[in-house]
Amino acid sequence: MSGARVLVTGASGFLGGYVVRDLRRHGVEVFAAGRDGAALDRVVDGEHRIVGDLRSLAALDLPVDAVVHCAALSTPWGRWSAFREANVEGTGHVVTFARRNHVRRVVHVSSPSVYAGARDRLGIREDDVDPGNRLNGYIRSKIAAEALVRAALRSGELPEAVIIRPRGLIGVGDPSLVPRLLDVHDRIGIPLADGGATMIDVTAVENVAVALRLALSSGDPAGGTYNITNGDPRSFRDLLGALLGMMGRAPRFRPLPRRTAWALASVMEGVCSVLPGRPEPPLTRYTLSTIAYSQTLDISRAEAELGYRPEVALDDALARVADHLRSTA
């Protein structure tokens, strides 16, 4: 892709910033779009900086070869209207931009949340999705956004598109996964189901950037969909214990009966949904589906069709995060 022109949406966010830097290191001319101008200034110069939301992007004239669509509202709790606007309608605006500017390929960042549920699942393949999953608004919106991309392919609005589902991003600057876990750890202790033996997959954010770069020129252009992880599943207890150990902190764990916790989370969601402001519940069913049930992904399709190989080992990624958190504490 050296010499290509690529637009990255959500470039002022966690993943988007890493994608921009990775592409630039590989000789790609990158245009960075996002709502935070100061964050964009840290990854591109003024000529390649596009400040605004996805709606404004739809009216932009900017000839590029490809789009990496990272922008999304990602949270376990929120109103459906907000998820629909950001993730479904937002993807529609990206399709409009691509059609307007005769973009060859769109690489769409989806999510393995589409597999979420109250059961253990190992080695999940890309086709093993329930399109009717309504566990939360985020999942519903990501399923709908994928469907929108595939419909645009069928109609000819998009010549080529590839869909990437990266699991559990970790890295320096992570605003969500590790900070949320550490907050719970410090307040009440990390809840453990099945003694913490549940198996989970996570991914160094640098490896996701690699996968997205590969997807610009590899993979099935007719909507090929690919799981991305570090290929190094760990038990939840071991993963958290390793991170906390690197930070020099003693783990605080609490036993968590899965059925009881699921019922409690359901009640909390029901209560919070009718409270003024709809505050996020202390525990959600989606969060439980990620930590109380084993879920690992099969990445063999990405390895075979994208040529994907993790470049940053999981322990190295954890060490980088631990060092950063210690230095900024």
N, C-alpha and C positions, 0 to 999 in steps of 0.2 A: 504493500500500500504506500510505499515511499513516493512522495510527490503528489499524492491524492489530496483532495479537499474534502474535509469531513466536518459536519456540524454535530456537536454534542449538546443535547438538552440536559437540564439539571446539572450543568457544569459547576454551579456554585455549591453543590451538595457534596456529601462524603464520597460516594462512588464516582460521580461525574468528574471531580477534581483529579482523582487518580487516573481516570480514563484519558483526560486531556493531556496530562503529563506523560503518560505512557505513549500515546500516539505521537506527540511532538518528539519524543526521544527516537522514534522510528521514522522520522522524516516526513510526517504527515502535516499538512497545513490544516490547523484546527480552528474552527470558529466555535466559541464557547457561549452558550445561551443559558441564562438563569436570571433569577430575580434579585440576587445579592451582588451588586456591582463591585463592592470591595473584595468579595471572594473571587470574582472573575478576574480582577486586577492581579491576583496572586498567581494566576495560571496562564494568562495570555496578555498581549498588548492591546492597546485601545482599538486598533484596526480590526481585531478579531474578537472583540467583546460585544455581546448582544444582550442588553439588559431588558427584561420584560417577561411576561407570562407566555404560556403556549398559545393563547388566543391571538396575541399580537404577532407571534411567529407565523401564524397561518397566512398573514398578509405580506410577509417579507419576501422580497426578490433577492435571492442569494444562490447562485448556481454552485452546487456542491455535488460531489460524486456519491456521498452516502450520509446517512444520519444515524447516530447512536443515540437512541432515546432512553435516557436514564431518569428523566424527571418523573416523579411520582409522589403521591401522599402515602407514606408507609407508617402505619401505627395500628396497634391492636384494637383501638377503640375510636369511634367517631361517627358522624352522621353519614348516612348513605349519600345524601346530596353532595357532601364534600368529596367523598370518594369518587362519585360519578363524574363530577366536574373535573377533578384533577386527573384521574386515571383513565376514564373512558372518553370523555369529551376531549381531554388533553391529547390523548393518542389520536383522536380524530383530527385535531388541529395539525399534528405532525404529518398525518397522511395528506392533508390539504397542502401543507408546505411542500411535501415531496412531489405531489402531482404538479403543483404550480411551477416548480423549479426543475422538473424532469430528473429527479434523483433516481439513480440506478438501484440502490439498495438501502433498506431500513433495517437496522439491528435493534430489535425491541427487547428491553430488559423487563422480563416478567418476574415471577416469584414461585418458589416451591411451596408457598403457602397454599397453593391450589390443591396440594395433596393432604392438607391438614385434616385431622379427625381424631376421635377418641379410640384409637387402636394402634398397636405396634405394627410397623411396616418396615421391612428391610429390603434394600436393593430396589427401590422404586424406579420404574422406568417412565419415560416421558409420556407414554400413552395412557398411563394408569391414573387418569383424572376423572373425577365426577363433575361434569359440567353444571350440576345442580347444587354444588356445595354452597351453603349459605351460612357457614359458621360465623362469619362476620362480614362487614361491608368491604373491607380491604380485599378479602379473598374473592368476593363476588365481583368487585371491580376489575381485578386482574384477569379473571376468567373472561369477563366481557371485553376487556382490552385486547386480549389474544384473539378472540373471535372477530373483533373489528379488523385487526391486521389481516387475518386470513380472508375475510370478506373483501378487503381492498385488493388482495392478490387475485381473487377470483374475478373481480370486476375489471381488472386491468389498471386500477388506480396506482398500484404499486407493481413495478416490474419484478422486484425481488425483495424478500424479507426473510430474516432469520430471527428466531425467538430464543432468548437465553434465560434460564431459571437458576440464578446463583443462590446458594444456601448459606444463611447465617454469616454475613460479612463481618470480619474483625480486622482492625488495623488502627493505626494512630489517626485520631480525628473522628473515630466512630462516635456518633451522637446518640446511639440507641442501645445496641445489644449489651455490650459490656457495662456501660453506665447504669442501665436498668438493673442488671444482675447485682452490681456492687451496691446499689441503693437498697435493694431488698436484703442483701447480705448484712449491711450495716444496721438496718432497722429491725429486722426480725429473724434473720438467718435464712439461708437458701433452703426452700422446701425440696425434699427429695422423695420421689416416688420409687418404690421397689428398691430402696436402699441406694438410689443413685445409679443403678445399673443400666438404666435406659440409655440406648446408644443414639448419639446425635452426630450430624455432620455440620461442620462450619467451613468457611473459606476465607483465606487471606484476601483482602480487598485487592492487593496487587495481582493476584491470580485471576480475579474476575476481570480486571482491566486487560490482562493478556487474552482471555477468552473472547472478549468483545472485539479486540483488535483482529484476532484470527477470524472472527465471524464476518468481518468486512470483506473478506476475499475467499472464505471457505464455507463449507456447509451447504445443505440443501437450500437453494434460493427460493423454493416454493413453500416457504413457511417451516423449514426445518427447525425443530425444537430440541434444546440441549440442556440437560442438567449440568451444573458446575459446582463442584466442591473441591476440597483439598485432597479427596480420596483417602482420608485418614480418619475414619469414624472413631470416636472415643465414647466411653461412658460419661454421662453428665457429671458424675462425682469426680472422675479423674481429670476431666477438662477443667472444671472449676478449681479443683485442688491444685492443678499445675499453675494456673494463672495466679491464684492467691499466694501460692508458695513463692513464685517469682517476685511477688510484691512484698514478700516478707510478712504476710498476714496469716493468722491462723484461721482455717475455715470454720464457719458456723453453719451447721446443717440442721434441718428439722425434718422429722419423718412426715410424709404426706400420703395418706390413704387416697388412692386415685378416685375411687367412686365418690367418696365424701367430698373431696376437693372439687370434682366436676359439678356435683349438685350445689355446692356452696357458690361456685363461680356463676352458675346459672342464676341463682337467686340474686347475687350482687349485680349482675348485668341487668336483671329485671328492675331492681330498685333504682340503679343509677340512670336507667333510660327514662325514668319519669321525674327525676330530681331536676330542679332548675339548673340549666347549664349542662346537663348530662355529663357529670364528672366521670373520669375514667375509673372503673372499679379497681380495687386493690388486686383482684385476681380475675382474669378472663379465661374463658374456655379456650380461646386461641393460644394464649400463653401456656396453658396446661398442655395443649396438644403438642407443643414444641419441647417441653421439658419433662413431662410425666409419661410420655409414650415414646418408644424407640421409633426413629425415623431416619433412615439412611438412603442415599440416592445412588443409583447406578449411573456412572459417568462414562461408560464404555462407548456410547454413541459420540460424545464430544471428543473422546480420544481418537476414535476411528475417522470421523468426518471433519473435525476441526483441526486435528493434530494437537489437541490440548494436552499439556502436561503442567502440573503445578510447578511454579518456579520458586515460590517461597514456602518452605516447610512450615507445618503448623506450629511446632515448638518455637521456631524463629519468629513467627508472627505474634505468638503469645508473649515472647520475651520483649519484642519491640513495644507492644502495648503496655506491658508491666513497667518497663523503663520510663516510658512517657508519663504514665500515671504517677509513678513515684516522683519524677522530676517536677511535676506540676501540682503535686498535692499541697 
